[in-house]
Structures are given as C-alpha cells and as structure tokens.
Amino acid sequence: MNLTEILKNYPIDGQNPSCCPVKAGHINDTMILTFGCGTSEKFTLQRINDKVFNVEKLMHNIVLVTDFIRAKTAARGGNPDKECLTVIKTKDGKSFVKTEDGYYRIYRYIEGVSYQVVKEPQEFYRCAQAFGGFANALADFDATQLFEIIPKFHDTEKRFRDFTAALDSDACGRAKDVRKEIDFVSSRKDYCGRIVSKLSSGEIPVRCTHNDTKLNNVVFDKETGDCIAVVDLDTVMPGSLCYDFGDAIRFGCNTSTEDDKDLSRVNFDLNLFKTFAEGYLKAVGNGITDAEVKQLAFSAILMTYECGMRFLTDHLNGDTYFRISRENHNLDRARTQFKLVEDMEKLLPEMEKIVAACTK
C-alpha cells in the first residue's frame, strides 16, 4: 500500500500520519490514520475487497444512506461527524480512489469502542436501540435508489434451492452422514417463502436494511456505555426490517458460540430476546408497520434456519464459501443454528407475546 499515493487524492491536512492496522473484520483491510496536528485528527482508511463487492455500487449505496442519516441527525440537533459514518470525498468529489494495488475509501474516525459478544443485557438493549434508531432514521428513505449488493441475500427460497442443488450433487459424498440435518431443513421448507412472499405482494414494505446487525457493528461510548453510531454499511441494500431484527436475535440470544460442538451449551435466551425487542421497538417507534410487527418473532426463527441451511449447504459443497478451521466446522455451525431453531419454535408463542407487549 502506497499511503502517500492514496492521500494525495484527499483534501486532508497534515503529513506523515501514524498508521495502525485493525485486525477485526474478514473482508476489507482496515487502518486507523492519526495526524498529529494539535487535535490528532483520526480517519479510518479501508482497502475495499473488490473480489467481494462491486465498489461503485457499494459506495453509491453508502453515500446515499450516510448523507440521509447525517441530514436527519443534524435536523434533530445531533452531531453528524460523531454519530454517523462520514465518507471523506476526494478532491474531485469521488467516494473512493483506485490505485495500482486496489480500491480505497476513507471515513472520519468515530471515537468509541465495539464489543464482539454480549456480556450483559444492558449492552444488548443499547445495541437494539442503535439498530432500531437506524431503522427509524431510514423509515422514509426510498430503498429503490439502492443496488442489491449481494443479490437475493435473504431470499430464503433461493437459499433452499441452493441447498437442494448441493444435496443432489453431493460433491463430497457427505450427504449420507448428515441425514438428520438434511431432514431438518427439508421438513421446514414452508418457512422459506413467508417473508419473501409478503415483500413481493407489498404486505411488508421493502426498506433500506443493514443486513449485518451484530453487536460489533455498533460503536459505544467508553464512559457512558451509550450507543454512538451504527457502522459497517457494506451490506446496506433493499430488504426487510424483519431480516435485521431476526438476524440480531440469531446472533445475540445464543447462550454459546456459533460453532460449539456441545449443543447442551447452545440455548435460546428468552430474556435476551425480551431485552432486544424492548430496545428495538422503542427506538424504531412509528417507523414500523403492523404487518412487520406480526412477523418479528418468526423472523428470528427464519434467519436462524436460513443461516443453518447455508452452513449445511456449504458443508455438502466441500466448504467453499465459509472459512473453516477444523473438520466439519460448517456442520457444527449448522447444528448450533438448528438447535436454536428448535428452542425458538417451542417458545414462539411467548416471543409473540413479548413483541405485542412492546408495541402497546
């Protein structure tokens, strides 16, 4: 990376910045730049993985969404530079630069801390407030302006077709050893079209959604613990608010890790579901429809089922998509998701009561 070559494109004052690599993240290369100009101004520099993303479409989405949220933040008296991602434009007004070794973008650095796992319910509640606030801010945003960065990302019917293709091919001869898991997915085929069909019919609105609603994509204030900003907008695209809610539950309400071999440790925490639902629905306010509310509890099951199906599909295909670190890693991941699905299926009436209570 030629830092000088990159920075000459930007109207950033200062010379010889310190450059600190950030190890978190699996797709883009991230560095924190600090310019020692009295206030030590910081920026986040990222090399965008153009093998994963169409950079022009990606940055088109991010600029539209960040500009919209920044305007909303300023209108309510907030500080857009501290509470929202800010894309630093180049001298000729572009949102990224292309050099010999790749594509780069720069954000204004947001001071704070992020967490990888939920350590206490209050953190999850604040995470819910952050994503609910994000949805509320974008409630009147026209999602048709956005590109579908990952086509049919949460089209569960398409994911099921991928699964059946992998099963029919059985490229690695693994199907015979995972009949229980195959039957689990096949017996729940009717889940696949529930949200997709409501989006197609217009019963549920197509919205601008985050699509990676994990705790580590919220920046918190180190001192107060309050949420500052939602970050990592690389998967922002048209979708359903239910997908964002359901994926946050899938990730945050698991009492163990995503790949725990001991399924006795993998359980769905109903109290954490209640915590998130309360925080999310309070923050989203009127930016949600009754039709969406009715699907929120089920969406947690759907997103967990879909994720497990994707892990199982990759296991059948020979682990070609998700990175693994041991034999049967994707199978272990699939099994944890299916265990959570079973837990949630039993608790669905309670989950629906919680959602209903939060909207009164």
Secondary structure, 3 states (H helix, E strand, C coil): CCHHHHHCCCCCCCCCCEEEEECCCCCCEEEEEEECCCCCEEEEEEEECCCCCCHHHHHHHHHHHHHHHHHHHHHCCCCHHHHCCCECCCCCCCCCEEECCEEEEEEECCCCECCCCCCCHHHHHHHHHHHHHHHHHCCCCCHHHCCCCCCCCCCHHHHHHHHHHHHHHCCCCCHHHCHHHHHHHHCCHHHCHHHHHHHHHCCCCCEEECCCCCHHHEEECCCCCCEEEECCCCCCEEECHHHHHHHHHHHHCECCCCCCCCHHHCCECHHHHHHHHHHHHHHHCCCCCHHHHHHHHHHHHHHHHHHHHHHHHHHHHCCCCCCCCCCCHHHHHHHHHHHHHHHHHHHHHHHHHHHHHHCC
